[in-house]
């Protein structure tokens, strides 16, 4: 038995040296690959770490707004839009952490605090997302997976990928998403984040109007508070960068991240083969892979691991030679090459 230090959290993790099953064996789970002490150490969450995660994300957002207010140049605007799109994805990832109960140790913080500080500013809902997302974890890669529509079974053409990226960048995907969110909030469509369009039961017009008002006021209030703060700071116009980011790069970053996670992987319940982990450099961490969301195989293998301990779990799995080569990508560009073909 030995103790190793997690370089990301500086916590010490107890590692038990023992024979490990190899990846070539039958389907393996976390309990087959890790000791109880390792699992206990890796799944320990922290209120302080959760608060710092949210604070850092909003500090970057505030700094981006400040930079644009001080240097109102088109190139600065473009750079800020890219950074804000990445931070919007970071807020969504923090909501995802809270949905698993791993962002904070305190339940109320995962359910209430994160809902207002992370989910609502990007027009999401932690409770509805949790209910949907846990079904994805329970049935990943099978016909019962509600996000199966996001996991391509075979590569698309490069032309199709290029058209999708173009629609993301010009805002067409974002506009479509906003329309879809309005219809979901009005309960005309069933709640879904996997791109599956399903009509909700038909109700009287008054029911849909009340549902829209009941669901929409929270994201509107969260964004109004942000706009109000910028107004008091004397630069309300920089809020336009937030809206452009939401309609354009945020859409692209969500698409690339989704493709990296499950596209062109095996169909079936094995988390070592139906999910991909992708190496993320600095640019990727700013854009498509904030908060170690690129460690997706590790997340599916043990969903109760907080985001800041995922690299430690990844190192343990690599040391055991557990992750199949096909389930690792060297970069997000490699992923795009894998999920697209010439014809």
Order of alpha helices (4+ residues) and beta strands (2+ residues): beta-beta-alpha-alpha-alpha-alpha-alpha-beta-alpha-alpha-alpha-alpha-alpha-beta-alpha-alpha-alpha-beta-alpha-beta
